[in-house]
Amino acid sequence: MLNKQEKRKLYCGGCEDNFYNGNNSYGIKECWNLESAKVVMKKEVHIDQVPPWKQKPIKTLSCYHRRRYVYVGPNQEY
């Protein structure tokens, strides 16, 4: 099981909420999702991509999200 520092280092880069992991001028040091986040497998699907979604799932945090992408189960194609 990863600690918060390992999760942040390995999986938070590129997430919209990584701003809250000390990457701001407001003094906010940690994203509110980090402590309870689990490492999961899911597919990253661009909002313009039409099914079927055949890409391989990625290992990421349960809370991870990027602008213009949605995240679906690792076996979901539609």
Protein Blocks (a to p, Z undefined) as FASTA:
>chain_A
ZZfklmmmmmmgopaklmmnopackopabdfklmmpccdddddddfkbccddfbdcdddd
fkbccehiacddfkbcZZ
